[in-house]
């Protein structure tokens, strides 16, 4: 269902039956809850100081080789919204290795 690099890859999925406004029903799949690893549980590779114009996808591509792995940096820095990582120049963020 998800690519092996996705944060949802190893999560269990379930289905739910939904009733449409016309009374018909349909089954919809969903991903069960994802538990975010505790901050500090991943190995910090380097710390990056945010500069004006930094984007999280570029930072992630630079350090991890995959711009879509930004969620690893969000988890490591206890941030829900990726843009929160780069909206304050001077902020230092942790770049971590993926946990296995």
For each residue, the residues with C-beta under 8 A, 3 or more apart:
1: 8 13 29
2: 6 8 9 11
3: 6 9
4: 9
5: 9 66 68 69
6: 2 3 9
7: 34 71 72 75
8: 1 2 11 31 34
9: 2 3 4 5 6
10:
11: 2 8 31 32 33 34
12: 31 32
13: 1 29 30 31 32
14: 29 30 32
15: 27 28 29 30
16: 27 28 30
17: 25 26 27 28
18: 25 26 27 28
19: 23 24 25
20: 23 24 25 26
21:
22:
23: 19 20
24: 19 20
25: 17 18 19 20
26: 17 18 20
27: 15 16 17 18
28: 15 16 17 18
29: 1 13 14 15
30: 13 14 15 16
31: 8 11 12 13 34
32: 11 12 13 14
33: 11
34: 7 8 11 31
35:
36: 75
37: 41 42 75 99
38: 41
39: 75 76 77 78
40:
41: 37 38 99
42: 37 72 75 76 96 97 98 99
43: 96 97
44: 47 76 94 95 96
45: 63 95 96 97
46: 63 95
47: 44 92 93 94 95
48: 59 63 92 93 95
49: 90 91 92
50: 54 85 86 88 89 90 91 92 93
51: 54 89
52: 89
53:
54: 50 51 58 59 86 89
55: 58 59 86
56: 59 60 70 73 74 82 83 85 86
57: 60 61 67 68 70
58: 54 55 61 62 67
59: 48 54 55 56 62 63 70 73 85 86 93 95
60: 56 57 63 64 66 67 68 69 70 72 73
61: 57 58 64 65 66 67
62: 58 59
63: 45 46 48 59 60 95
64: 60 61 69 72 95 98
65: 61
66: 5 60 61 69
67: 57 58 60 61 70
68: 5 57 60
69: 5 60 64 66 72 73 98
70: 56 57 59 60 67 73 74 82
71: 7 74 75 82
72: 7 42 60 64 69 75 76 96 98
73: 56 59 60 69 70 76 77 79 82 85 93 94 95 96
74: 56 70 71 77 79 80 81 82 85
75: 7 36 37 39 42 71 72 78 96
76: 39 42 44 72 73 93 94 95 96
77: 39 73 74 85 93 94
78: 39 75
79: 73 74 82 84 85
80: 74 84
81: 74 84
82: 56 70 71 73 74 79 85 86
83: 56 86 87
84: 79 80 81 87
85: 50 56 59 73 74 77 79 82 91 93
86: 50 54 55 56 59 82 83 91
87: 83 84
88: 50 91
89: 50 51 52 54
90: 49 50
91: 49 50 85 86 88
92: 47 48 49 50
93: 47 48 50 59 73 76 77 85
94: 44 47 73 76 77
95: 44 45 46 47 48 59 63 64 73 76
96: 42 43 44 45 72 73 75 76
97: 42 43 45
98: 42 64 69 72
99: 37 41 42
100:
